[in-house]
Amino acid sequence: MKHLFSLTLVAIAALSLSACHTVSGVGQDVSAAGRDVTKAANKVEQKINN
């Protein structure tokens, strides 16, 4: 019974850690997309002003 409990705790810990990396990766992707949108908006603004 102790072995099963320990194995369950290890599995939960592993899943939790992998979820943190996934959320971090999504945050980086969203940030990159935001930078690209900002760059595109700046280019359009420059074309309008010229």
Sequence and secondary structure as in RCSB ss.txt:
>XXXX:A:sequence
MKHLFSLTLVAIAALSLSACHTVSGVGQDVSAAGRDVTKAANKVEQKINN
>XXXX:A:secstr
 HHHHHHHHHHHHHHHHHHHHHHHHHHHHHHHHHHHHHHHHHHHHHHHH 
